[in-house]
Amino acid sequence: MDHQKRDFLSVLFTSAVVTPIALIARGAFAWQMGRRPGPPDPLSDPMNQPPPFDPKKIQEQNQKTIVQDIQRLYKLAGELKDEVEKTDSTKTLSLPMIQKAKEVEKLAKQIASLAAG
C-alpha cells in the first residue's frame, strides 16, 4: 500500500475512534460538574428574557381588534343579507351565500374568544 494512503487511512481511523470518546468524556465531565450537556439555555441569559407580561396592554390590543372585527362583521352581515334577498333559497342555495355565512360564523367565534380573554 502506498505510504500516503496508509497515512490518510490511519488519520481517518484515529479520528473516527477518538471523536466519540471525546464527546462521551465531555458529557461525563459536564454531568460531574452539575451541568447538563447540550446547548446553553437561551432563557438563562438576561438579554434574551422576554418582555414582562402586561395584561393591560394585551386587553387594550384585544379591544382594538374587537372593534375592528365587529365593524367587519357588520359589513359581512349586510352583504349576507343582500345575498339572501337576491337568492331564491326554495330552489337552490348559492355558494357565495354559504361562504359568507361561514365567514360570519368564523369572525363571530373569533370575537367571542377575544372578548372572553
Contacts in CASP RR format, 6 or more apart in sequence:
PFRMAT RR
TARGET T0000
AUTHOR 0000-0000-0000
METHOD contacts of the structure
MODEL  1
MDHQKRDFLSVLFTSAVVTPIALIARGAFAWQMGRRPGPPDPLSDPMNQP
PPFDPKKIQEQNQKTIVQDIQRLYKLAGELKDEVEKTDSTKTLSLPMIQK
AKEVEKLAKQIASLAAG
26 37 0 8 1.000
27 37 0 8 1.000
30 36 0 8 1.000
30 37 0 8 1.000
30 38 0 8 1.000
31 37 0 8 1.000
42 48 0 8 1.000
43 49 0 8 1.000
62 114 0 8 1.000
62 115 0 8 1.000
62 117 0 8 1.000
65 114 0 8 1.000
66 111 0 8 1.000
66 114 0 8 1.000
66 115 0 8 1.000
69 107 0 8 1.000
69 110 0 8 1.000
69 111 0 8 1.000
69 114 0 8 1.000
70 111 0 8 1.000
72 107 0 8 1.000
73 104 0 8 1.000
73 107 0 8 1.000
73 108 0 8 1.000
73 111 0 8 1.000
76 100 0 8 1.000
76 103 0 8 1.000
76 104 0 8 1.000
76 107 0 8 1.000
77 104 0 8 1.000
79 100 0 8 1.000
80 97 0 8 1.000
80 100 0 8 1.000
80 101 0 8 1.000
80 104 0 8 1.000
83 94 0 8 1.000
83 96 0 8 1.000
83 97 0 8 1.000
83 100 0 8 1.000
84 97 0 8 1.000
87 93 0 8 1.000
87 94 0 8 1.000
87 97 0 8 1.000
89 97 0 8 1.000
END
